[in-house]
Amino acid sequence: MDFSREFGLAPNIIEKDYMLGWLLAGISHHKELKANWAFKGGTCLKKCYFETYRFSEDLDFTLTLLQHQNEVFLVNTFKEIAVWIYDNAGIEIPSEEIRFDIIKSKLGRINIEGRIYYKGPLGFRGVHPRIKLDLTAAELLVLDSIDRQVHHPYSDSPEAGIQIRSYCFEEIFAEKLRALSERLRPRDLYDVIHLYRQKIKAQDRELILNTLKKKCEFKKISVPSLSMLENKPERAELESEWENMLGHQVPVLPPFSQYWEELPKVFDWLLYAVEEITPAAIPDLGLKVDTSWHPPALAQAWHTNTPIEIIRYAASTRLCINLTYDGSDRLIEPYSLRRTRDGNLLLYAVKHDTEENRSYRVDRIQNAKVTQIAFQPKYAIELSEPGHLAIPPRVSKSKRLTAKRHYPISTTIKRSRVVKFKTGPKYVFQCSLCGKRFTHRPYDPHLSEHKNKQGYPCPVRVGIYITTKY
């Protein structure tokens, strides 16, 4: 419910994101699937690469073993995974509602559609919500898949985290470009533009282009170009379906024109190596800022009156915010979240109409509403660290602690006894609001009740990982 408020999305959307995390944990725990399935698609971007992104509903995998394309094997395997998830999280997946359909295309290629129904913590009555799995072996994996940390920001996340074998950044980018050229769907355009904005090095451009060429050759299609997409008959449907296919996955959907008009830059960069000038950071306005502090890479529930994650979303999608501050409204472009030396969070922004640089104390923001007014960044977007998730240091099995867990169905799960050790690493967490630091022997970001420097109770209960002491 905290995340529902933070992101401005319906609770059932957040519940599905929570369930996706545990289903990925179950897949990664299964030896057969862990080694031979490669995670891809929009949900992979959301869960493994970008903390502030559209919420996705399906799980897409490329299978590297043909024998896994078997209905009996898949049903039995996911029955095993369902038991593991129930034992570890208390989420019930009815075994009789696990379904897989083997579909053969006209070209003889096999695709598999799976449906996993679940009883989530919200406990809705009627038809159980479901997660769709799209499995295929008819894909060319050009680059080596890699292990990525799964973003699961909920209080019952496994102590060692969740790791999944997935497509690397360059392979996902190439795959999305190939998909956009073949089917021209809204989610592919949304993903391609977001990936382009997060491009990193010149050599990645060449690697993406070469990977795209090999994928197109495998599919027996031409390498996409802007003119090709503009002349496709699906172009009109792409715009008309923009809201229908994406509106429920984001707090506020950016206008279609913003993404379509940025597409020429993608092909200029990809095909002709035309680089944009990287903007500098917004000036600090002479305030006493703690330069050692940075916003957490992982999305979190900040427990403040201001929905900070919605502001971070607006920045990542380059949308203006209608900000209510000191009793008046102003339209701003969000750029950076910084903290003063005395522990106050500041939002650095530019007034959209006057182009004046401003800073606003987060605790004094009365309301923040994302608009559909797009802006062209004048400064670097610093509200999050795109493309990289904070991976906690791994602890050897002999030193790992059994931390207290929080399960949705507490009466059906046996709680493990907390074991205390006097040796091993210590983990330092910091309150994102008041700056107070806490040292924990287990890797547990939950903070005890504490007060800020003014002596008032601080509402933040989840800390930011800072460092490890040995």
N, C-alpha and C positions, 0 to 999 in steps of 0.2 A: 504493500500500500504506500510505503514511503517513495518507492520508485515510480509508482503510478502518478503521484503528485509531482515528483521531480521532473518527469518527462512529459506530463500533461497527456498521458495516454490511458485508455481504459484498463482496468485491473486485469482483465482476461488476456490482453496483449502481453502484459508484463509476466503473467503466470506462464504463458507459453514460452517466453524467453527463458524463464526459470527452468521449465521442463526441458527445453532444448539443451541447456547446460548439463543436466543430469543424464539425458539420453546420450550425449556425446561422451560423458564420463563412462557410461556403460559400454559403449562401443570401444573406447580406448582401453578398457579393462579386459576386453575379450581378446585373447592372443591371436586368433585367426583373423579377426577383422582389423585389429590394431596394425598388423604388419602388411596388410594387403588392400586396405581401402584408403583412398586419398580424398580428403574433404575439399570441397570447392563451392563456388557459387556465392550468392549474396549473404547467406547465413555465415559462411566462412569469413567473409569480410567483416561482418558485425561481431562475430565471436572471437576472431583470431587476429584481426588487424586494426580495426578502427573502433575505439570505444564510444564515439559519438556518431551514430549511423542509423540508417533506417532499420526498424525491427523487421526481421524476416520470419517466415513461418515454416519453411521446408528445409530438409537436409539433403544436399546433393553430394554424391560420392562417385568416384570412378573406381571400378573394381579391377584389380590386376590379376585375379585368378578366375578363369572361366568357370570352374566348378562351383563358384559361389552363386552363379546364376541358376539357382535351383530353389524352387518354392519351399520344399520340405526343409532343406538346410536353413533357409532364411527364417522360416517360422520357428523352428526349434531353437535356433541361435538367439532370436529375440525373446523367446520365452525364458531362456537362461539369463539374458540381460535384464529382463523384467524382474526376476527374482533378486538379482544383485542390486538393482536400483531400490527395490522395496526394503532390502536389508540395510541399505546405507542411507536412504533418505525418506523412507516411509511413503513414497509415491506408489500408488497401485496402478499397474498396467494389466487389465484383464487379459488373460492368455487367449480367451476365445475371440478377442477382438483384434488380434494381430493378423494382418492380412498382407499378402504379396501377390501381385499379378504380373505374369511374364507376358510382355507385349513384343511381337515381332513386326518390324516396319516393312514397307514394301521393298526396301533394299536388302532385307534379310538381317538387319541389325536388331539386336535384342535390347530392349529397355525394360526396367523393372520399376513398378510403382508399389510402394509399401505404405500402409496406413497403421499407425500406432495410436491407439486410443488410451486415454489416461484419466485418472481421478485426481485432479490437482488440489492444492490446499484451499482454493476458494470454495470447493464443494458445490459447484453448480449442479442442479438436478436436470434430469432429462438425458438427452444424447450427450455422451462424453465428448469433450474436445479431442482433437486428433492432431497428429503431426504426420506430414506426408514425407516419404523418402523417395528420392529419384535416383536410381542406381543404373549405371551403364558401364559396359566394358568397351563400347564403341567410340572411345576417345583416345587420341594420341597424347601420351604424356611425354613432352619434349624434354623437360627439365626434371631434375630429381625433386621429389616431394620432401618436405621438411617437417620437423616436429614444432608445433606452435602451442603456446599456452592459451587455453580457452578462457575468455573473459566471463567469469561467473561471480558477480559482485554480491552474492547473497550470503547470509550469515552461516549457512550450513555447507559452504564450499568445502570439499575435501581438503584436509590439512596440507597435503603435498601438491594441491592444485590439480588441474585437469590438463593433460597434454594430448594433442591429436595430430596424426599425420595429415598434412594438408598440402595443397598447391603452394608454391612459392609466389611472391608478389608478382614477378614478371610473367609467370604462367597464367595467373588469374587475369592479369591485364590483357594478355593476348587472347585468352579464352573469351573474355567479355567482349572484346572487339570483334572476334569472329562471330559470336552469338548475335551481336547487334547487327552485323551485316546480313545474317541469315534470316532473322525473324523480326528485327526492328521493334522490340518491345520496350515499354517505358522503363522497367527496372534495369534493362541493359544500358540504356542511355544514362540513367541516374548513376549507375555504377561506373561507367566509363569516365564520366566527367569527374566524379569524386576521385577515382584512381589517378586521373591526369593531374589533378590538383596536388596529389601527394607524391608525384614523381620525384625521384631523388638524384640520381647521377646520370651523366651522359652515357656511360657504358650500359646502363639499364635500358636506355632507349634502343640501342642496337640489339640488345638481347631480346627485348620485347618484340621488335620488328622481325627478327629472325625466327622467333618462336611462332609469331603470327603466320609467317609465310609457310612454315612447315605444317601448321594446323590447317590452313586453307588448302594446301596441296593434298593433305590426307582426306579432307572433305570434298575435294575436287571442285572448289569454288575459287573465285578470284579474290585477291587481296583487297579488302575494302578501301574505298576512297570516299571523299565527301560527295562528289557528284553521283556516285553509285547510290548512296543513301538518300540523297535529295530526290532522285528519280524513281525510287521504289514505290509501288502502288500502296504499300502499307503506311506511307508517310502520314496521310490524313488520319488514319486510325491510331497511329502513335500519339498524336496530340489529343484526340478525343478520349482515349483511354488513360491518359496521364493521371487524372484524379481517381478514376475507378480502381486502378491497380496499385497506386502508391499512397493514396490519401490516408488510409487506416494504419500505415506503417510508420508514420512520422507525426510529430506534434503539429507542425504546419508544413504543408507541401510547397516547395519553391515553385514559382511559375515555370511552365514548360519553356517559354521563350528564353529564360535565363540559361537553361541547359542546352537547348538546341543551338542558340547563338554562340555558345562557347565551343561547339563541336569543331568548327574550322581550326581553332587553335590546336586541338588534339592532333589533327592530321598534319598541320604545319610542323608541329614538333616531331611527330613520329616519322614522317616521310622525308622532311627536309631539314630536320634538326634546328628549327627556329625556336630559340629560347626566349622566354619572358624575363624581364628584369625582376629579380627577387626584391621585394620591398624591405626596407629597414624596420626595426621594431619601433613602436610608438614611444615618444620621449617620456621620461618619468615625471615630468612637470615639477621637478625640484623637491619631491616629497621624500621622506625618509623611508625608503623601501628596503626590505630584507632581501638582498639579492641571492641568498642561498636557498630561498623557497621557490618552488614551482608547483603549479597545479598538478594533481595526481593524474597519471596517464589513464588509470581505470576510472570509469564512471562510478559514482557513489551517491548515496543518500546523505546530503549535507546536514540535514536536520536544522535548517534555517527557514525563516519565513519567505526568503527569496528562492525560487526554484533555479538554482545555479546551473543544473544540467540543461535546462531549456535554453539558458543564455549561451552555454557552450555549443549546443546544437545550432542555434542561430548563427554563431560565428563560423562553424564548420560549413554551413550551407550558404553563408554570405547573405543573410537576411537581416533587415533592420529590426530593432526592438522598440516598441513604444514603452518608454520607461516613465514610471511615476515616481518622482523624487521631490521631497520638500513640498508636497501638495500640488505640484504641477507636472504636466506631461511634456516629454520631449522625444523626438525620434532620433535614435542613436545607431551607430555602427559599432558593434562590440569587437574589441581586439585582444585585450589582455586581462588576466586576473592576477593581481599581485597582492603582497601582504606587507604592511608596514612593520617597523621594528617593534611597535607596541601591540602587534597581533591583530590589527584590523584588516579585513579583506577589502581590496579596492578593485572596482571594475574600470578599466581604462577604455575609453570610447571616443568617437568623433560624432559631433552633432551633424546629422545628415544634411540639414538645410543650410547651415552656416559654415560647415567644415572646421569647426573649432574643436580642439583637443580638450577632453574633459576627463575627470576621475570622479567616481561615485562610491561612497562607502556602502558595502553590500548590506550591512545591517540597517541602513537607513532607506534602502530601496523599498518603496511601498507596493509596487507592482511592476511586473515585467511581462509583456505580451509580445510574442513573436508575430511579425507582420509578413506579408507576402511581397514587401518592397525589397528588391535585391540591391546590393551595392557592390561596387568594384573596389577591392581592398586598396587602401592608401598605405597601409602598414602591414607587417607580417601578422598573421593570425596566430596568437600565442595562448589561446585559452585552453589548449590541450596539446599533447604531443602525438600527432597523427602517425599511424603506422607502426607504433611500438607499444607493446603492453609491458607493464612492470612484471617481471617474473621473479618471485621470491626465491632466495637461495635455497638449494636443496640440502636437506639434513640427512646424514647417514641413518640407516635404519636403527642402529644401536642407540642413537641419541634422540630419535624422534619421540615426541610425546603424544599421548592420546588425549587430545583436547576435548573439552566439553562441546557437544554438538547440539544444534537446535533442529528438531525434526518437525515436519508438518503434522504427523500423527504420533504424538509422543507416547501413547499408551501401547503401541505395537512394537516399539523399538527398544532393545536393551541398551542402556547407556553404559559406556565404558568407564571404568574407574580412572580418575585422573592420577597419573603417576608423576611424581616430582623428582627431578634430578638436580644435583648440586653442581654438575659440570655440563659442558657443552656451550653452544653459541647463545648469545642473547640478542634479541631483536628490538630495535628502537623504532617506536612509532610516534608520530607527532599529530597533535590536534590541528585540523585544518583551519580552525577559527581563532583559537587563542594562542596557538603556538607551543603549548606545553608538551613536553616529551615524556614518553613512558617506555620503560625497558621491560620486556617480557621474555621469559625463558622459553615458552613455546611460541611458534609463529602464530600469534593471535592478535589481529588488529583491533579487537574490541577494547574500548577504553573504560576505565572505571569513572564514577562520578567525580567531577572536579570543578574548580572555579577558575574564572579568568583573572587577569591582573587587577581588574577593578573589584574583585571579590564576589562577583555574581556567578551563579551556576552556569556552566557552559553546556549547551544542548548537544554537542557533538559526541557521538558514542563509537564512531569508527575512525581509527587513525590512519595516517599515511605512512607507509614503510619508508624509513630513512636510511638505516644502515644496520650492519651486523657486527657485534663485538664478540671476540673469541677469548 
